[in-house]
Structure formats: C-alpha cells, structure tokens
Amino acid sequence: MACQQEKLQHLAVLANGLLPLVRNSQFDKSSQGTELQMIGFDPSAKQGQLVSDLQGDKLVEMMQLIIFATPDDQTDMGYGRFMNEVESALRRFAKAVNLQPERDDLTVRFHQHISYHN
C-alpha cells in the first residue's frame, strides 16, 4: 500500500531467509538456491512488476523490500525524485507496521547496477 501511494510499481517483497540478488531479467532468469535468490526485473517494462516470496511456515529474522528504478524514474537531475518517493513509502510502511525506533531497525541499502543503463 505504501508503495502504491508513491506509484512505485517495480518491487519485490521477500521473507524467506534467502539473500536476494537483483539482475536484469533480459539477461538472467529468476532462480533460487539454498542461500541465494536471483530476482529478475525488466527495466524496459512499462507495467508494474511484483515478485513476492513469503513463507508463512518459516520464521525469518527479516523481511526484504526491493524497489527497482526504471529509466522512466530518471529525470534531468538523476534519480532524486525516485529516491524521495522510496523514502516516503518506507516511512509509511514503518508507520503502518508500527515499527518502534527504540527497538526495531529499518536498514536501507541503495545499489546501482551499471548493466541496467544503456
């Protein structure tokens, strides 16, 4: 819901105990091993992409939310507007799930993959 409000349409929600590796689906296919999960996004896709892998029978230490930028998210000034939308969505998410700053962590990492750019 928080991502929908910011019109973030390319994302993955994972709570399966695996480490996600994000790749361009035009070159790498999605797959899953014992420790890693390869997730493929198509940066040229105009419609939204959602990957969800939640295992209710497995207690995991963390949930991972991956928000993927497309070339349409870039402006003359870079990806600043997109990053602001991501920040707003994460703040809404933290509030919706009642994260307590004094005892809960929300760790944010940003990655840039050169292979996604023309």
Beta strands, then each sheet from edge to edge (+ up, - down):
strand 1: 10-15
strand 2: 19-24
strand 3: 31-32
strand 4: 36-41
strand 5: 49-54
strand 6: 64-67
sheet 1: 5+ 1+ 6-
sheet 2: 2+ 4+ 3-
end
